[in-house]
């Protein structure tokens, strides 16, 4: 069953990302809501936190507040990762956009202000990555950097 259509992560997708970029403002402190997953998903997310790279798209790690093993960030404005999020409603839309990057499937959602949110598909935990407008021109580079960690820590399957 195909939950969303796939677009290759090549130039056409990058061109779509660039065309969709809008305007937004960025201010200092970064915060992120900490998910509240089940105990089994929390364990997977803690494993992911240990496997995450120190840099993503050449941006150093600087985690958001409040501090949690379920959230991570890189750069300013920050690329934010949240592990153990709820299944996005958009994932049920057969017309939703998705990409596969280095063996990890992602639901693609454009956010207000030119940001993009990607959520893993067909993994035992949902991992969400929000890429702010300021880093959207890099296309899929953050997902390329995160894919090995996701594959290592979050097994394929359906999330709890």
Secondary structure, DSSP 8 states (H G I E B T S, - for coil): --SSEEE-SSHHHHHHHHHH-------S--B-------HHHHHHHHHHHHH--SEETTEEB---BS--TTEEEETTTTEEEEES----GGGG-TT-EEEEETTEEEEEEE-GGG-EEEEEESBSS-EEEEE-HHHHTTTTHHHHHHHHHHHHHS-BS---
